[in-house]
């Protein structure tokens, strides 16, 4: 099929996930014409999704890209749970623990964008500490003070917001945004001999092709896909665009997550905050255990948080009718209605690297049925209450559920920093996809330092609970370090592979997210992150996209 005529715009944005949609609509509101390019369609298509498949990866350490990314309008927000949480001030400070992980921006540079990001996510006010919400209890359990360990911090939850659905009307009605679906940007083509983009090459599965020219270009196609596109695009001096100093594709980070302990509180069980709370605006929030920045520095800890969680759903020994009902619903033919594929598989006991839910042996269905019968009143109350808040709520749905423990003992789930390492990386394979782009080989690595950091954090949490006579941790496995190492995996939070830096020799992107040496080529992706912090990536990707959109507006107005 012959190429379409050249398409022109003020700005070309590649990828219609949260970062791409926000960037496009922000620039359109500023009066600029934007072309928003999406590889997929408005709904899911398996043949398009297959374009994201990697050539090689360790299935015990990395989730398959078929469930770790999403090629459709809205991107991964179509399968996202809705958790919104920012990075912390400590993440932007120099720390010996992260070695080469020096951010070229400050916390104060990005914090002003938190409220605007909250508005896009529809998650209320930019308040992430319960001390600012006096109607909520000050701590997870009575009498546990904020000190080295804090329990007043929390995450906020969006509707959850599927950006493709939530902003569909705005995209359609905008006279400034043109959304092109079914076309993959396969290559960034430079002006010969210059550090300037000439055009983008687009290809579709049916042989459809197009060429895009713009004044500015934004790559917002996810952590690994953005990196893959740069690697597949020849640079001005040979090699790939952005690989001027050997950092492109390196420093690949996920998060350390899992459950290796139970937390037991020596306080009245009825007073434990074990589930979701709601802020003054009705937004769902969730408490967690965290460490102060000062304690992290003094104790040499990674940035890590922990939550009280549910027992493993597949194991009927929990005796809960509510949990057995949830398990039976998820393994039923209708299970896809209740959770995204990755979450459903992990919750039902399958090994999904990068999921916080560990593999669990499933008991026979008749054992779950016995739980339902023996605990039928609690199960009925759960079905009615959770069903109403999850499926009958007009707009803001409860993100999930947690069951009360009369013994005041809960699984303790952690989510923490994966330390940057140059050897953890992605490279181009000789294998190509259906439109001719090289696929990725993924080599995600975790170190002894990653494992040791999680173990030290648990030791400190346990010591803090005991010191204040409020509880203790009870380890599930005798060899805690081995259990942490076995749970290490990733794929859903893709950070670091186009890291930003103050100097070209230290990274791929400038502090303003332009490829070093380029004025017109920028990146809006978690691949720009220098460290991974305790937070999942989605909220911070939009924060940086807003900062980038403001900068692009200023540049375009100057001509």
VEXDOSE-478645 format. One record per atom (N, C-alpha, C): x, y, z. Coordinates in steps of 0.1 Angstrom, whole numbers, plus 2048, in hexadecimal, padded with zeros to 3 digits. Example, Ala and Ser with C-alpha at 12.3 -4.5 7.8 and 13.67 -1.06 7.14 Angstrom:
// residues 2
8847C784E87B7D384E8847DF84E8807EA8478897F584788180084F
***
This chain:
// residues 559
8087F480080080080080980C8008058167F880D8227F780C82B80481783280881683A81480C84581280684981E7FD85481E80586181B7FE86B81880587881780A87C82581588482581B88883181088F83A81288C84780989285181189C85980C8A885B8138B286380B8B786F8138BB87980C8C08858178C988C8128D089681C8D789F8248CE8A781D8C48AC8238BA8B581D8AC8B18268A28B08228948AE82588D8BB81B8868C181C87F8CD81A8708C98248688CD8238598CA81F8528D681384C8D680E8448E180384C8E87F78458EA7EC84B8F07E88458FD7F38429057F083F9137EE84C91B7EE84B9287EC8579307F586292D80286092B80C86A92880987191A80686891080386D9037F68759027EC8719087DF8789087E08859107E688591B7E88919237F089B91B7FB8979168038A090E7FC8A69027F589D8FB7ED8A28EF7E28AC8F37DA8A98FD7D08B29017D58BF9077DF8BE90F7E58CA9147EA8D49097F18CE8FF7F68D68F47EB8DC8EC7E18D48EA7D58D88E27CE8E48E97CD8E38F67C88EE8FE7D08FB8FD7DD8F98FA7E59058F77E590A8E97DD9048E17DB90A8D37E39038C97E98F78CB7F28F18C27EB8E58BC7EE8E28AF7E98D68A87F28CA8AC7EB8BF8B07F28B38B57EE8A78AD7F789F8A97F48928A37F78888AE7ED8808B27EF8768BC7EF8688B57FA8618B57FC8558AE7FB8498B77F28408B47F08348BC7F18278B47FA81E8B97FC8118B27EF8098B17E78098BC7DB8018BD7CF8098B87C38038BC7B78098B97B080E8C67A48128C579D8178D279A80B8DB7997FF8D67977F38DE7A37EA8DC7A37DF8E47AF7D68E37AE7CD8D77BA7CB8D17BC7C28C67C87B98C87C67AC8C87D17A38CB7DD7A48C17D97A68B47E47A68AA7ED7B38AC7E67BE8B07EE7CA8B37F77C88BF7F17C38CA7F87C18D68047B88D48037AF8CB80F7A68C881B7AD8C38197B98BE8257C18BA82E7C58C58287C58D18307C88DD8387BD8E38367B18DE83C7A58E484B7A68E38527A28ED8617A28ED8667958E78727958E28787898DC87D7808E78847858F188977D8FC88878490988577C91488478192188377592B88677793788576D94187776C94786F76294486176294986076195886B75E95F86A75E96D86D76B97387277596B87678297086E78D96986878B95E86279595785479095184A79995383D79594D83D79693E83678E93783578F92882F79D9258337A391A82E7B09168207AF91281B7A390F80C7A290C8037A79178087A69248007AB92F8077B79368137BA93381A7C593A8197D29338147D29268117DF91F8047DE9187FF7E99127F37E890B7F37F28FF7F17EC8F37F07F48E77E27F78E37DD8028E87CF8078E57CE8158EA7C481C8E67C28298EB7C08298FA7C88309017C782F9107D38289157DA82090C7E68199117E381091C7ED80F9257ED8069317E280A93B7DD81793A7D281B9437C68129417C480B9367B98029337BA7F693C7C57F39427C77E794A7CC7EB9587CC7F895B7D37FE9677C97FE9727CD7FB97E7C47FB98A7C080998F7C881398D7C48209917CC82699C7D78209A17DF8259AC7E78319A87E583C9AF7EC8499AD7F584C9B980284D9B780B8519C28178579BC81C8639C18288699BC8358649C18408689BB84D8659C184E86E9CE85886B9D685B8729E286787B9E18688859E987488E9E98818869E988287B9F188E8739F289286D9E588986B9DC88C8659CF89586E9C789487B9C989C8849C18A98899C78AC8839D38B88879DA8C387D9D78CF8819D88DB8789D68DC86E9E18DD8629DE8DE8579E88E884D9E48F08499ED8FB83F9EA8F48329E58E982F9EA8E28229E78DF8209D88DC82B9D18D882A9C38E482D9BA8F082F9BF8FC8319B78FA83C9AC8F98389A08F98419948EB8479938E184599C8D484A99A8D285899F8D78629978D687099B8CC8779928C187B9978B788298F8BC89098C8BA89597F8BE8A397C8B38AD97F8A88A998589E8B298989B8B09988958BA99E8928BA9AC8838B69AF8808B29BB8728AF9BF86A8BC9BD8708C79C18698D49C08668D89B186D8D29A886B8D599A85E8CE99585B8C399B84F8BB9968438BB99F8458BE9AC8398BE9B582E8C79B18318D39AA8268DC9A681D8D699C8208CA9968188C498C80F8B99928108B699F8098AC9A57FA8AE9A47F58BA9A77E78BC9A77E18BB9997E88C098F7E38BF9817E28B097D7EC8A89817EC89A97E7E08949857DD8979927D28929997C58959917C48A198C7B88A59847B689C9787C18999717C08909657BC8829697C187D9757BE87097A7B186F9817AB87B98379E87C98B7A08759987AA87899F7AD8729AC7AD87C9B87A68879B67A58919C17B089A9C37B289E9CF7BC8A89D27CA8A19D37D48A99D27E28A49D27E78A39E17E089B9E97E38999F77E688A9F87F38879FC7F78799FD7FC876A0B7F787EA157FA87BA237EE87DA2B7EA874A337DE875A3B7DF880A467EB885A497EB890A527E489CA4D7E289DA407DB8A8A3A7CC8A5A397C8899A3D7B9896A3D7B5892A4B7B189CA537AF899A617A3890A6479A88DA5A78F884A5D793876A5D79F873A597A4865A597AD862A657AD856A6A7B6852A757C4856A727CC859A7C7DA85DA7A7E3852A767DF846A797E883AA767E082EA727E7824A6D7E1817A6A7DB810A767E2811A817DD80CA8E7DF816A987D7816AA37D8821AAD7E5820AB47EB82CAB67F782DABE80482BAB7804829AAA810827AA3814835A9D81E83BAA2822849A9E829849A91828855A8A831857A7F83F85AA83849853A7E857856A8285F851A76869849A79870842A6E86783BA6585D834A6B85282EA63846837A64840838A58834841A57828838A5281C83BA58810834A5280583EA4F80984AA4E7FF855A4A7FF857A3A80A852A3380A854A2580184AA1E7FC84FA137F3846A0B7F38489FC7ED83F9F57EC8419E77DD8449E47DB84B9D97CE84F9D57CA8469C97BD8449C77B883C9BC7AF8449B37B28429A67A984899C79C84199A79584499078783E98F78682F98F78E82698979B82898279982F9757A28369717A183E9647A883795979F8329507A482D9437A483A93A7B083E9377B284B92F7AB84A9227AB83F91B7A583D90E79684090F79083B91A78283C91C77E84A92178684E92C78385B93378486792A78E86792179187391978D87190A7858669077818648F977A8708F47708758FB7688808F677188C8F377A88F8FC78389B8FA78C8998EE79088D8EC79988B8E079088C8D37848878D377C8888C77778968C577489E8CF76F8AC8CD77A8B68CA7878B38CD7918BC8CC7948BF8BD7948CC8BA7988D08AC7A78D18AA7AE8CE8B47BD8CF8B47C48C28B47BD8B78B97C38AA8BA7BE8A18AF7C789B8A77C389189E7C98838A37C087A8A67C486D8AB7C586389F7D085E89D7D28538927D58468997CC83C8977CD82F89D7D28258927D781A8977DB80F88E7E88118877F081B88B7FD81E88580781F89081281788E81D81689782881F89282E82789B83A82F89784582589884B82288C85581888B86481E88B86482B88987283188787184088887A84688F87C85488F88885788588585F87B88F8628708948708728A18718728A887E8748AB8858678AC8928688B289985D8C189585B8C589184F8D288C84E8DD8958538E588F85C8F18968628ED8A086D8E08A08718DC8AA87B8D58A38878D58AA8928CE8A589E8C08AC89E8B98A88948AB8AE8928A38A388B8968A288F88D89888988889D87C88889587288289886587489386587288786986488286986387587185787087385486387984F85A86E85384D86E84D84386584383B86D83783A86782C83386E82982786582681B86B82280F86481680886B80D8038638027FB8688037ED8647FB7E486B7FC7D68687F77D285A7EE7DA8547E97D78477F27DD83B7FD7E283F8067E88348047F78337FB7FD83B7F980B83B80581284080881E83A81482583E81183483E81983C84681784A84682485084B82685D84883286584C82D87185483387485F82E87F86783A8898698378968678408A086A83A8AA8738428AF87D83D8B88878488C188C8448CB89384E8D48998558CE8A584D8C68AD8528BF8B884C8B18B98548A88BF85089A8BF8518958CE84788D8D28468888DF8448798DE84E8718E484C8628E484685F8F283A85A8F18338568FE82D8498FC83583F8F882F8328F58338278FF83582B90C83882291684782091884B81B92485981A92786181291D85E80691B8667FE9128648019038578048FF8558078F185B8148ED85C81E8F686382B8F28718288F08778208F988581C8F88888148EB87F80B8E88808038DC88080C8CF8778168CF87681F8C38838278C188882C8CC8958338CB8A082A8C68A181E8CC8AB8148C88AA8108B989E8108B489C80C8A689D81889C8A18248A18A28308998B18348988B683488C8C583788B8C88468908D38478978D785489C8DF85C8938E38688978EA87088D8F986C88B8FF86589490C86089290D85189290384A88D90283C88E8FC83789B8FA82B89D8F48268A98E582A8A98DF82C8B58D182F8B68CF83D8BB8C48438B98C18508BF8C184F8CE8C88588D48C88578E38D384F8E98DA8478E18E583E8E68F28458E58F38528E79008598E690A8568F19058508FC90E84D90790D83F90C9068369059058289098FA8259148F282F9178E882D9218DA82891C8D782A9108CB82690A8C881790C8BD8149128B98069158BE8019228C78089288CD8039358C48089418C880494D8C280995A8B480595B8B07FA9558A27F695589E7F29638937F996888E7F697687F7F397687C7EB98086E7E898386B7EC9918667E39998657E59A88677D79AF86B7D89BB86B7CD9C485E7CB9CB8577C09C98497BF9CF8467B19D283D7AF9DC8397A29E08357A19EE8347959F4830793A02839788A0884178CA12849782A19846781A2883C789A2D839789A3B82B78CA3D826789A4981978DA4E81B798A598127A1A5A8137ABA648087A8A6F80C7A8A7B8037A5A868037B2A8F7F77B7A927F67C3A9A7F17BFAA87F77C5AB27F37C3AC07EA7CEAC57E07D1ABD7D67DCABF7C87D7ABD7BE7DEAC07B07D9ABE7AE7D6AAF7AA7CBAAB7A97C8A9C79F7D1A957947D5A9C78B7DEA967907ECA9279B7EFA997A17FDA967AB7FDA8B7AF7F1A857B97F1A7B7B37F6A6E7BA7FFA677B6804A5A7BC7FAA507B47F1A4B7B97E6A437B57E7A347AC7F0A317A77F1A247A7800A1F79F802A1579E810A0F79781AA1879C826A18795831A1E79083BA13789845A1778584FA0D78885DA1378D865A0A791873A0F78487CA0F786889A1177B892A12773893A0577988F9FA7728909ED76C8839E876E8799F176886C9ED7728639E577F8689E37898609DC78E8559E57908499DF79583E9E77A48409E97A983E9F57B783F9F97BB832A017C882FA017CC823A087D9826A0F7D9823A1C7E5825A257F081BA217FC81EA26807815A25812818A2F81A80FA32826811A3A831817A30838821A35843827A2D84E82BA37859830A32864835A3A866844A3786984BA4186D859A3E87A85AA3687C865A2F888867A27894866A3089486CA3C89F86CA458A385EA49898856A4C89B848A508A1840A4489C842A388A283BA2D8B183EA2B8B484BA2D8C384EA2C8CB848A378C684AA438CD845A4F8CF836A4F8C482FA4B8C4820A4C8C9819A3F8CB821A358CF81CA288C4813A218B8818A228AC811A1D8A9816A0F8A480DA0689D8129FA8908189FD88A81F9F487D8259F687381A9F486C8169FE86380A9FE85780DA0784C807A03840808A0B83A7FAA0D8307F9A1782A7EDA1981B7EFA1D8137E5A198057E6A1C8007D9A237F57DAA2B7EE7CEA2F7E67C9A237E57BCA217DF7B6A157D67ABA197D07A4A0F7C8799A117D078CA107CB781A177D1774A157D0770A067D9766A027D87619F57CA75C9F17C47619E77B775D9E37B674E9E07C07489D97BE73A9D57BE7309E07C47339EB7C672A9F67B972A9FF7B17209FF7A4721A077A6720A167B371DA1A7B571DA297B272AA307B1735A287AE742A2E7A0742A34797739A3078A737A36780742A3478374BA2B77B757A29771754A1D765756A1F75B754A1575C75FA0A76076BA0F762776A0576D7749FC77976FA0278476C9F97827619F077B7579F577874B9EC76E74F9E17657589E475C75D9D97647659CF76D76D9D37757759CA77E76C9C17837629C778B7589BF7837519B577774C9B976F7459B076A74E9A476875A9A776476499D76F76699377B76799878776A98F78A75E98678875298B78C74698378074297A77574897B76974597376B74A96576374595C76374B94E76175A94D75B76095875976E95876477695F76F76F96277977596A77F78296477F78295778578E95077D79B9537717999587687A595B76D7AC9687747A49707777A997E7857AF97F78E7AB97779C7B09787A37AE96B7AD7B69697B67B595D7BD7A895D7C17A39517C77969507D379495A7DC79D95B7E879B9637E479A9727DB7A39767D67A29847CF7969877C679297E7BE7869807C67799817D07789787D976D9787E176C9867E677898A7EE7789967E57759A27D977B9A37D07789AE7CC76A9AF7CB7639A47C77559A47D274B9A57DE7509A87E97489AC7F47459A27F374B9967FD74898C80975298E81474E98982075698A82076197F81F76D98482077997B82B78298083778197A84278A97E83E79897E8427A098983E7AE98A8317B099082A7A699481D7A799B8207A69AA8197AD9B281B7AC9C181579F9C780D7989BF80778C9C48107809C18147799CB81D76D9C98157619C481C7589BF81674B9BB8107449C780473F9C57FD7389D07F772B9CB7F87219D37F27149D07E37159D27DB7129C77CD7139C77C77069CD7BE7089D77B76FD9DD7AC6F89D47A66ED9D679B6E89CE78F6F19CF7876F29C477C6FB9C47726F89CF7716EB9D27676E79DC76B6ED9EA7786EF9EC77C6F59F97787049F977870B9EE7737189EE7647199EF75E70F9E974F70E9EB74B70C9FA753704A01751702A0F75270FA1775C717A1375E724A1975272DA1774C72CA0B741734A08735730A11733723A1372871EA1B72A722A2973671FA2E739721A3D739730A4073D738A3773E746A3A73474EA31729749A2F71F74EA2571A75CA2871975FA3571476CA3871E777A3572B775A3873577EA3573777FA26736774A1F737774A1172C77CA0A72077AA0F714782A0A716791A0C71B794A1871D7A3A1B7277A8A127327A0A0F73C7A5A067377A79F873079D9F372B79E9E57227AB9E47197AD9ED7107B99EC7187C69ED7217C79F87277D39FA7327D69EF73A7CD9EC7457CF9E273E7D09D47357C89D172E7C99C47287D79C27227DC9CC71C7EA9CA7267F49C87317F49D073B7FE9CF7447FC9C37457F09BD74E7EE9B27467EF9A573A7E99A47347E79977277F09967227F59A17167FD9A071980C9A272580F9A772881D9A972882599C72283199C72083899072D83D98A73784099274384598C74F8409937518439A075D83F9A775B8319AD7638279A87618199AD76C8169B776980E9C177280A9CA77D8029C378A8049C67957FE9BE7967EF9C07927EA9CC7947DC9CF78D7D99DC7927CF9E378C7CB9F07967C59F97947C6A0679C7C0A107937BAA1B7977AFA2178F7A9A2B7957ABA3978C7ACA4278F7AFA507957A2A5679F7A4A5E7A5798A667A279AA7579A791A7A797791A887A478FA917AD788A8B7BA785A927C4791A917C079BA897C87A7A877D67A3A817D5799A787E1795A717DF795A627E779CA5A7E579EA4C7F279BA447F1795A387FD795A308027A3A2E8107A5A2D8167B2A2C81D7B3A1E8177BBA1681C7BCA088257C8A068307C6A0083A7D19FE83B7D59EF83F7E29ED8417E79DF84C7F19E18587EE9DB8637F79DD86C7F99D18768019D48808059CA8887FA9C48897F99B78927F19B089E7F99AC8AA7F69B28B67FF9B08BB7FE9A28BF80A99D8C480A98F8D180398D8D27FB9828DE7F497F8E07F496F8EB7F796B8EE7F995C8EC7EB9558EE7E095C8ED7D39568DF7CF9538D57D595A8C77D29588C37DA94C8BF7D49418BE7DB9358B57D492A8B27DB9208AB7D69148B47D99088B47D08FE8BB7D18F18B27CD8E68B67D18DA8AF7CD8CE8B27BF8CA8A87B78C68AA7A98C18AB7AA8B28B079F8AC8B079D89E8A27998998997958A288B79189F88379E89D87B79E8938737AA8908647A689185C7B189384D7AF8948477B08878397B08868327AF87A8347BC8718387C787783A7D386E8497D586C8527CC8718607CD86E8687D38788637D788486B7DD88F8727D289687E7D489A8857CA8A387E7C98B087D7BD8B58777BB8C28827BD8CD87E7BD8D98877BF8E488B7B18EA8987B18EF89C7A78F889D7AE9068977A89108967AE91D89F7A69278A77AE92E8B07A89388AE7B09458A37AE94C8A07B59598A77AE9648AF7B596C8B77AF9768B47B59848B57AC98E8B47B199C8C17AC9A38C57B59AD8D27B29B38D07AE9C28DB7AA9C88DB7A79D68D77B39DE8DB7BF9D98D87CB9E18C97CE9E18C27CA9D68B47CC9D58AD7C39E08B27B69E18AC7AD9EA8AF7B29F88BC7B69FB8C07BAA088B87C6A0D8B57CFA048AD7DBA0889F7D7A0C8987CEA0688B7C9A0A88C7C3A188967BAA1A8977B3A2789A7BEA328A37C7A308A57D2A3A8997DAA3D8917DDA338847E4A3587B7DCA3E87A7CFA3C8717C7A458767C7A538837C6A548897C6A628867D3A698867DEA628847EBA688757ECA6B86C7E8A6285E7E8A6585A7E0A728607D4A7385E7CBA7E8637D2A8B86F7D7A8A8757DEA9686C7EAA9B8677F1A9185F7FDA958527F9A9C84B7EFA9683F7EAA9C8417E5AAA84C7DDAAC84F7D8ABA8537E3AC385B7EDABF85F7F7AC78537FFACD849801AC583D808ACA8327FFACE8357F2AD082C7E8AD681F7E8ACE8207E8AC18147E8AB98137DCAB081D7D3AB081C7C8AA78297C2AA382A7BAA998367B4A948347AEA8683F7ABA8083E7A3A73841795A7683A78CA6F83C77DA70840779A6284C774A60850770A5284A763A4E847763A41840757A3B84A74CA38857750A34861747A3186D748A3A87473EA3D88073EA4688B746A3F88D745A3289774CA2B890758A24890764A2B88976FA2688F774A1989C775A198A377AA0D8A0772A018A0765A0289D75C9F788E75E9F28857619FC8777639F88767709F087D77B9F587D7879EE8837869E088E77F9DE89477D9D188B7759C888476B9CD87B7639C587076C9C086C7769C786077E9C38647899B987178C9B78767979AF8727959A186B79F99B86779E98D8627AC98985F7AD97C85A7BA9778547B99698527C596384C7C59568417D095583A7D296082F7DB9608337EA96283E7EC96A8437F996C8517FA96585180095A85D80095186480D95286F80E95A87681A95C88581995988A8259568998269568A082594889A82093E8A181D9328A482892889E83492B8A28419258A584B92F8AC8489398AD8509458B285E9428AC8689498B08769488BD8799508C488394B8D18869528D489594F8DC89B9578E18A99558EB8A994A8F389F9488FE89F93E8FB8949348FE8969278FB88C91D90287F92090E87F92691687392891086A93490687093B9008689468F28639438ED8659378DF8609358DB8639278CE8619248C88629178C08709158B98749208B188091F8B688B9278B28979238B58A392B8AB8A49378AE8AD9418A48AF94B8968B39468968B993A8898BD9348838B292B8898A692B88489A92488689A91588F8A39108938A290389F8999018A08928F68AC88A8F48B88938F38C38908FA8CE8988FB8D389C8ED8D48A98EA8D98AD8DD8CE8B18D48C18AE8D88B58B18CF8AD8BC8D68A78C48CE89D8CE8D388F8C98D088D8C08C68808BD8C287B8AF8C58838A78CC8808998CF8808978DE8748948E38728928F286B8858F586C88290286787590785E87891385287291384987291F84686492384E85F92C84E85092F85584E93C85184394385883F94F86683A94C86983893F87783593B88184093F87C84C94188485894488985895388285095B88485096989284B96D8998529768A684E97A8A684498589D84498E89B83A99888C83699888982B99F87B82699E87282A9AA87882D9B58718319C18678269C685E82A9CE8548219D38478219CB84682B9C283982D9BB8398269AE82D8219AB82B81C99D82C82899482D82698783283097E82783A97881B83697881183D97080F84B97480D84E98180B85C98581786598182386098482E86898183186A97282D86196A82E86395B82686F95781A87095C81187B95981788895F81C88896B82389397082D89996783689096284189595983B89994C83089294782A89693A8248A493B81F8A89468198B59488258BF94882F8BC94F83B8C594F8418C79418418BC9398468BC92B83C8C492382F8C39248268CA91C8278D991E8298DD92B82B8EB92D8378F19268428E992684E8ED92084C8EE9118468E490B8438E48FC83B8F08F88318F49008298FF8FD83190C8FD83A90D90684391990784C9198FA85290E8F785A90D8EB8539108DE84790B8DD84090D8D083B91B8CF8389218DA8349308D983F9398D584B9358D985793D8D585B93A8C78549308C085792E8B28639268AF
***
